[in-house]
Amino acid sequence: MVTRPVAAGRTIRPAADPWRPRRRWWIGPATAVVAGCLLAVAAQWPVAPARPALAVVDGLVGVLLLLTGALLGVEDDQRGNGRLFVLAGVAWAGVGLENWGSPSLKLAGWLSSGLFAFVALTVLLRYPEQRLRHRYERLFVIAAFVWVEAAALAIAATKGIPIRGSAPTLLFGGLASRRTGSLIETAGWAGLVVISLIFVGMLGVRLVRAKGLQRRTLTPVLIAAIAAGVAMGVRRAAIVLTDAHVLGTLLQLIEPLALIAVPGGFLVAALQRRLARAAVADMVLTLTRPGGGGDVLLALRTALHDPSLRILYWVDDEAGYLRADGTPDDAGSTADDRLSIPIAASSGDRLALVRMDATLTRHASIVEAALSAAVLALENARLQAGIRAQLAEVRASRSRIVEAGLAERRRLEQNLHDGAQQRLLALSMQLAGLRSAVADAEAGRLIDDASATLRDATRELRELAHGLHPAILTQMGLGAALESVAGRFPLPVLLAVPASRWPEAAELTAYFVACEAITNAVKHAEATHVSVTVTDENGDLLVRVSDDGVGGAHRPGHGLTGIRDRVAAAGGTWSLVSPPGEGTTVTVALPMAGFPSRDGGPAPRRGIGPANETDFRTDTSWEDR
């Protein structure tokens, strides 16, 4: 399906095939081309015997301009510029009428120079548009036309129209004033030098500002036009500064030789447009090749030479446009002047919104072909964007569940600490008082047994509350919490933990991961010591637990399932390195961007402070704790 880019807010609909130009000739342009060619030959006829090189080059310029206009005329969006090029070719051929001996034909040749300047400046300044974009461009073209025509008429009225073998003919009769005419002629040439400089400057600005596909197609045209403008200025400046008769034919050849480059520039631009269409064809092959249609965004950026091109996908469940990663985007923003093109799926429903550089409106056929070829890939990409949005929602939901579980842990730990533990402590104090008041040995033994049982129950309750949510983790941080638990294991634990603080949920996940990994080393690895290293790398909290045990651990056994599930619930990643006989290393990376900070906002980046390295050796009283 071929799509047509339109203004934002309107859906692209199928259009006629832009690949095949309409080869329809109009009687007007065809007649003008033929008449222009005949005029070019006739105008240079008197010059051919004496200066054949000049006659050939001047005639060739007119013919090439006419052919360029004919070629542009077959392109739907360049017909206006094609007509102007045909008119420029006719005007250039008309300039050659000054070679004839008739005063009226010579004056017609002079006046044709103004017409040629008007048409040539217009088409070169506005291409590939159909009109001049700025008011100052229109004023410049009109001023150049008026200057050339007025200078020609003023010279004809004062200095006269020179005719070989006879006196100059004044336009309005009277006596010729060679001094006044020469001054007017010099002023006319000087004005043309200024016009050439302004023209070259305007083209240079356009060349610098052009970008993307527009720059590729404009560069050869603008460079050729700049060369022609420079040649025109050089020739006029040479006439003002020196005697034109000294330079002779060489001086007269400068301008037409440079003008030949202009049709050549348009030929190169046409080839560039062909190559751009070939790039679209390559994109089609890439997107339709099995396994090769992965990145439709990259394919469109490459084909349209717009690295800033963006694609937003319509997702019904979200009732809006989403980026490729599933995150929402304000598709209605008009903060910039980019072109927004809605695209309809084959079913007619909204599919995507492509935002691209506004200059691509001048290459509508290429954009149509590219977007048409990308429709199927865009439909697949939209499905992927929807899946990513659902995945993002699942992750957000999982994060909310983790936060809710964390809050519930805190509540239970607080309730146990403030409720049951305090009551057991009060009961222990009551039994101590009762023991001191009872003298009977048997009763005292029973009270002592009850006190021991109560201490065991209190310790177990404390361990249970600590397992739900260690209060020291909230109060003093991850380092202090790991220090408090490291001494409870029956093997040395070396800690390297910075004094920084991280989001509470991240610290709790890192704490339980470290505890579970150390427990696995105690139960399964036959290790003699364990090291725990905590670092902050590129916004991720990294926890690395290593032991010197027998190794050979594998997923998901050896108690690693709990670590995997806990890390996945936090949106992190983990890795396991456990070669047989070389120990085991568990590495966990928790992205801070996935956790809310302690004040409820996004987690900030934490700088690493100096690590506190503590070596907890085996404590013989571990079993009594």
Beta strands, then each sheet from edge to edge (+ up, - down):
strand 1: 161-163
strand 2: 166-169
strand 3: 310-315
strand 4: 320-322
strand 5: 339-344
strand 6: 350-356
strand 7: 493-498
strand 8: 530-537
strand 9: 540-547
strand 10: 573-577
strand 11: 584-591
strand 12: 611-616
sheet 1: 1+ 2-
sheet 2: 4+ 3- 6+ 5-
sheet 3: 10+ 11- 9+ 8- 7- 12+
end
